[in-house]
Structures are given as C-alpha cells and as structure tokens.
Amino acid sequence: MFGTRPDGWIRLRLKSGVWLGGAFATMPDGSRSYAAGYPEEQDLYLVEAVEVDPQTGAFVLDEEGNPVPRGSAILIRWDEVEYLDFTEV
C-alpha cells in the first residue's frame, strides 16, 4: 500500500493501548512520510502528528473539520503497532 505513496491520514493503536494519529503525506516544504520496506527494519514515519482522543483514537477536529496538528512528527516501529487505519485524501 505505501509503495504507491498515497496521501492520507493514519490513526493507530500501539500494543500498549496508546492511540496516535498523523499525516502520511508530502508537505509543502518537501518533507514527507515514509514506510520502511523489506529488508530494512520495519517502521513508519508520519511527517505531521495530530491530536487524537486517547480513549477512542478519533481525530480531534478544529472548527473547519480538519485534524488538529501537534507540530511534531512520529516515528513508530511496526512491531509496536496493534491496529492501523488509513484514510486516503
């Protein structure tokens, strides 16, 4: 799926129960998300983290209906992910 470089939103739950969310995208400044491919160690880099509800993982939205950015990125190891949801934009 990630080989086609889709732009979208990811929300995921870690095995610890923590929910995270972010943009899998290329940003206007040229920075971009990536998913490591075999044989590299499997991880996922989300270029822009967004706020999520800690209980449900639902995106926290602003008044215009857009996810609220956290101003940071996220690097996640695949073996820590229990559930991942991708919504293409």
Secondary structure, 3 states (H helix, E strand, C coil): CHHHCCCEEEEEEECCCCEEEEEECECCCCCECEECCCCCCCEEEECEEECECCCCCCECECCCCCECECCCCEEEEHHHEEEEEEEEC
